[in-house]
Amino acid sequence: MIRALMETACLLLFSLEVTGGAPACAQEMSPVFAADQPIPRTDANSQAAHIHLLNKARMGGIDIYFEGDSITRRWGAIDYPDLLANWRENFFGWNAANFGWGGDTARNILWRLHNGELDGVHPKVIVLLAGTNDVGTAEPTAGEDAKAADITAGIKAILDVLQAKAPNATIVLMGIFPRNDSPAFMPLINKINGNLSKLADGNKIRYLDVNDKLADKDGKLFDGMMNARDKLHPTIKGYQVWADALKPVFRELLGPPAKEDHAPPPTGDPGAPVPKRQ
């Protein structure tokens, strides 16, 4: 019973993405649940967001499917209007839809995918950026190699589900972005990204790493790339770096963007009271 209450409290902490803070739950559930096991977010806000994303998936018209956590979500969200404007400037005409949700670990993304958010969508391209919340909540007593292997396995499990549910899609697997909220994170991120690069076949799964455009060789962020408050979430400048790397891939796979866009309308955080600006 005590363990169940701790797990629920941890998931509730993840729901605080709307406040702008990075998820923080040092003990999370990694001693019990491996990163490749689907686990739901039980807070009401995350469940409401899941319903919104299910409805979005059922609308159709999606050629590019973005999946991930808050770094992905904020880019195409109505509660971040400046970032949404940048999203539209870069991707209008390619029928891109955003299915990220703030605070999600690999196991939470797995649960959403197992519970309908990709069913019947049939995208041509999937962009996956996941793992930073697993890095931030990894079991502190585990060794770095064990942490990296577990998080890699979680992202590999996501890839497996994506390929099973959208077998004709080309997946763009992003390396985890650099973050400077703790100096301890970058060695682990680098190790995981090395593992992720080996999951790509260069054809149906393509690995894309933009970290050398966001930070120096030691992982120190370049000025203006990430939100100064948390040193984790990209600014418009950081998102533009990501867009500039993605657009040549989209042009190769889909051709130039059309003059019209048929993707569903963007969604946002159900619990966000007012639009946010960077």
C-alpha positions as CSV (number, residue, x, y, z in Angstrom):
1,M,0.0,0.0,0.0
2,I,2.8,2.4,0.9
3,R,4.6,1.6,-2.3
4,A,1.5,2.2,-4.3
5,L,1.0,5.6,-2.7
6,M,4.7,6.5,-3.4
7,E,4.3,5.5,-7.1
8,T,1.1,7.6,-7.4
9,A,2.7,10.6,-5.8
10,C,5.7,10.3,-8.2
11,L,3.4,10.3,-11.2
12,L,1.6,13.3,-9.8
13,L,4.8,15.2,-9.6
14,F,5.3,14.5,-13.3
15,S,2.1,16.4,-14.0
16,L,3.7,19.7,-12.9
17,E,5.1,20.3,-16.3
18,V,2.5,23.0,-16.8
19,T,4.3,25.1,-14.1
20,G,7.4,25.1,-16.2
21,G,9.6,23.1,-13.9
22,A,11.4,20.0,-14.9
23,P,10.0,16.7,-13.6
24,A,11.7,15.7,-10.3
25,C,11.2,12.4,-8.5
26,A,14.6,11.0,-7.6
27,Q,13.4,7.6,-6.6
28,E,10.6,7.2,-9.3
29,M,9.8,3.6,-10.1
30,S,13.0,2.4,-11.7
31,P,13.8,-0.1,-9.0
32,V,10.5,-1.9,-9.7
33,F,9.6,-1.1,-13.3
34,A,12.1,-1.3,-16.2
35,A,12.0,1.5,-18.8
36,D,10.7,-0.9,-21.4
37,Q,7.5,-1.7,-19.4
38,P,4.4,0.5,-20.3
39,I,3.2,2.4,-17.3
40,P,0.3,4.9,-17.3
41,R,0.3,8.4,-15.9
42,T,-2.6,8.3,-13.4
43,D,-3.1,12.0,-12.7
44,A,-6.3,13.5,-14.1
45,N,-4.5,16.0,-16.3
46,S,-2.5,13.4,-18.0
47,Q,-5.5,11.2,-18.5
48,A,-7.4,14.2,-20.0
49,A,-4.5,14.9,-22.3
50,H,-4.5,11.2,-23.4
51,I,-8.2,11.6,-24.4
52,H,-7.3,14.7,-26.4
53,L,-4.5,12.9,-28.2
54,L,-6.8,9.9,-29.0
55,N,-9.3,12.3,-30.6
56,K,-6.5,13.9,-32.5
57,A,-5.3,10.6,-33.8
58,R,-8.8,9.7,-35.0
59,M,-9.1,12.9,-37.1
60,G,-6.6,11.6,-39.7
61,G,-4.7,13.7,-42.2
62,I,-1.4,13.1,-40.5
63,D,1.8,12.5,-42.5
64,I,4.3,13.4,-39.8
65,Y,3.8,12.1,-36.3
66,F,5.9,13.7,-33.5
67,E,6.2,11.7,-30.3
68,G,7.9,12.5,-27.1
69,D,7.8,14.4,-23.8
70,S,7.5,18.1,-23.0
71,I,10.3,19.1,-25.3
72,T,8.3,17.7,-28.2
73,R,4.9,18.8,-26.8
74,R,5.6,22.5,-26.2
75,W,6.6,23.0,-29.9
76,G,3.1,22.3,-31.2
77,A,1.0,23.3,-28.3
78,I,-1.7,26.0,-28.0
79,D,-0.5,27.0,-24.5
80,Y,2.9,28.0,-26.0
81,P,1.8,30.3,-28.8
82,D,5.3,31.6,-29.7
83,L,6.6,28.0,-30.1
84,L,3.4,27.0,-32.0
85,A,4.0,29.8,-34.5
86,N,7.5,28.5,-35.1
87,W,6.1,25.0,-35.6
88,R,3.7,26.3,-38.2
89,E,6.4,28.3,-40.0
90,N,8.5,25.2,-40.4
91,F,6.1,22.4,-40.9
92,F,2.9,23.8,-42.4
93,G,2.0,21.9,-45.6
94,W,3.6,18.6,-44.4
95,N,0.6,17.6,-42.3
96,A,2.5,17.3,-39.0
97,A,0.8,16.5,-35.7
98,N,2.3,16.6,-32.2
99,F,1.7,13.8,-29.7
100,G,4.2,14.7,-27.0
101,W,3.2,14.9,-23.4
102,G,5.1,16.7,-20.7
103,G,6.9,14.7,-18.0
104,D,6.6,11.3,-19.8
105,T,9.3,8.7,-19.4
106,A,9.8,6.0,-22.0
107,R,7.4,3.8,-20.1
108,N,4.7,6.4,-20.1
109,I,5.1,6.9,-23.9
110,L,4.9,3.2,-24.3
111,W,1.6,3.1,-22.4
112,R,0.1,5.8,-24.6
113,L,1.1,4.0,-27.8
114,H,-0.2,0.7,-26.5
115,N,-3.5,2.5,-25.7
116,G,-4.5,3.9,-29.0
117,E,-2.6,7.1,-29.8
118,L,-1.1,5.7,-33.0
119,D,-3.9,3.3,-34.0
120,G,-5.1,3.9,-37.5
121,V,-3.0,7.0,-38.1
122,H,-0.6,5.5,-40.7
123,P,1.9,8.4,-40.8
124,K,4.6,8.4,-43.4
125,V,7.2,9.8,-41.0
126,I,7.6,9.5,-37.2
127,V,9.9,11.8,-35.2
128,L,10.8,10.4,-31.8
129,L,12.6,12.3,-29.1
130,A,12.4,10.6,-25.7
131,G,14.6,9.7,-22.7
132,T,15.4,13.0,-20.9
133,N,12.9,12.3,-18.1
134,D,14.3,8.8,-17.7
135,V,17.8,10.4,-17.4
136,G,16.4,12.9,-14.8
137,T,14.7,10.2,-12.7
138,A,17.0,7.2,-13.1
139,E,17.7,5.1,-10.0
140,P,20.6,7.0,-8.3
141,T,22.2,3.8,-6.9
142,A,22.4,2.2,-10.3
143,G,25.7,2.3,-12.3
144,E,25.9,4.6,-15.4
145,D,26.1,1.6,-17.7
146,A,23.1,0.0,-16.2
147,K,21.1,3.3,-16.4
148,A,22.1,3.7,-20.0
149,A,21.2,0.2,-20.9
150,D,17.8,0.4,-19.2
151,I,16.8,3.8,-20.9
152,T,18.1,2.5,-24.2
153,A,15.9,-0.6,-23.8
154,G,12.9,1.7,-23.1
155,I,13.5,3.7,-26.3
156,K,14.0,0.5,-28.3
157,A,10.6,-0.8,-27.0
158,I,9.0,2.5,-28.3
159,L,10.6,1.9,-31.7
160,D,9.3,-1.6,-31.7
161,V,5.7,-0.4,-31.1
162,L,6.0,2.4,-33.6
163,Q,7.1,-0.1,-36.3
164,A,4.4,-2.6,-35.4
165,K,1.6,0.0,-35.6
166,A,3.1,2.1,-38.5
167,P,5.1,-0.4,-40.5
168,N,5.4,1.8,-43.6
169,A,6.7,4.9,-41.7
170,T,10.2,6.1,-41.6
171,I,11.3,6.8,-38.1
172,V,13.6,9.7,-37.3
173,L,15.1,8.8,-33.9
174,M,16.5,11.9,-32.2
175,G,19.5,11.8,-29.8
176,I,18.5,13.1,-26.4
177,F,19.2,16.8,-26.2
178,P,21.9,18.3,-23.9
179,R,20.7,19.7,-20.6
180,N,22.6,21.8,-18.0
181,D,20.3,21.6,-15.0
182,S,22.8,19.1,-13.5
183,P,26.4,18.4,-14.6
184,A,25.8,14.7,-13.9
185,F,23.4,14.2,-16.7
186,M,25.6,14.8,-19.8
187,P,27.9,11.7,-19.5
188,L,24.7,9.5,-19.2
189,I,23.1,11.3,-22.2
190,N,26.2,10.8,-24.3
191,K,26.3,7.1,-23.4
192,I,22.6,6.6,-24.3
193,N,22.9,8.5,-27.5
194,G,25.8,6.2,-28.5
195,N,23.5,3.3,-27.9
196,L,20.6,4.9,-29.9
197,S,22.8,5.5,-32.9
198,K,23.3,1.8,-33.2
199,L,19.5,1.2,-33.3
200,A,19.3,3.0,-36.7
201,D,19.5,1.1,-40.0
202,G,19.8,4.3,-42.1
203,N,16.6,3.4,-43.9
204,K,13.4,2.8,-41.9
205,I,15.1,4.1,-38.7
206,R,17.3,7.2,-39.1
207,Y,19.3,8.5,-36.2
208,L,19.6,12.3,-36.0
209,D,21.7,14.1,-33.4
210,V,21.8,17.9,-33.3
211,N,23.6,18.3,-30.0
212,D,26.7,19.8,-31.6
213,K,24.5,22.7,-32.7
214,L,23.0,23.1,-29.2
215,A,26.1,22.7,-27.0
216,D,29.9,22.5,-27.1
217,K,31.9,19.3,-27.0
218,D,31.7,19.2,-23.2
219,G,27.9,19.6,-23.2
220,K,27.8,23.2,-22.2
221,L,24.8,24.8,-23.8
222,F,25.3,27.6,-26.4
223,D,23.8,30.9,-25.4
224,G,20.1,31.2,-26.1
225,M,19.4,27.6,-27.0
226,M,17.6,26.4,-23.9
227,N,15.2,28.1,-21.5
228,A,17.3,30.0,-19.0
229,R,15.0,29.0,-16.2
230,D,15.4,25.2,-16.4
231,K,18.3,24.8,-18.9
232,L,16.4,21.9,-20.4
233,H,13.6,23.0,-22.7
234,P,14.5,24.7,-26.0
235,T,13.9,28.3,-26.8
236,I,12.6,29.2,-30.3
237,K,16.3,29.4,-31.3
238,G,16.8,25.8,-30.1
239,Y,13.7,24.6,-31.8
240,Q,14.9,26.2,-35.0
241,V,18.1,24.1,-34.9
242,W,15.9,21.0,-34.6
243,A,13.7,22.2,-37.5
244,D,16.6,22.9,-39.7
245,A,17.9,19.4,-39.2
246,L,14.5,17.8,-39.9
247,K,13.3,19.7,-42.9
248,P,15.9,18.1,-45.4
249,V,14.7,14.7,-44.2
250,F,11.1,15.7,-44.7
251,R,11.8,17.0,-48.2
252,E,13.6,13.8,-49.1
253,L,10.8,11.6,-47.9
254,L,7.7,13.7,-48.6
255,G,8.7,16.3,-51.1
256,P,8.2,20.1,-50.6
257,P,5.4,21.2,-48.3
258,A,2.0,21.8,-49.9
259,K,0.2,25.1,-49.9
260,E,-2.5,23.5,-47.7
261,D,-2.2,21.5,-44.4
262,H,-4.6,18.7,-43.4
263,A,-3.3,17.8,-40.0
264,P,-5.7,18.1,-37.0
265,P,-5.8,21.3,-35.0
266,P,-3.1,21.5,-32.3
267,T,-3.9,20.6,-28.7
268,G,-2.5,21.8,-25.4
269,D,-2.2,21.1,-21.8
270,P,-5.7,20.6,-20.4
271,G,-4.6,22.1,-17.1
272,A,-3.0,25.3,-18.5
273,P,-5.1,28.3,-17.5
274,V,-3.5,30.8,-19.9
275,P,-1.2,30.7,-22.9
276,K,2.5,30.7,-22.0
277,R,5.3,32.6,-23.7
278,Q,9.0,31.8,-23.6
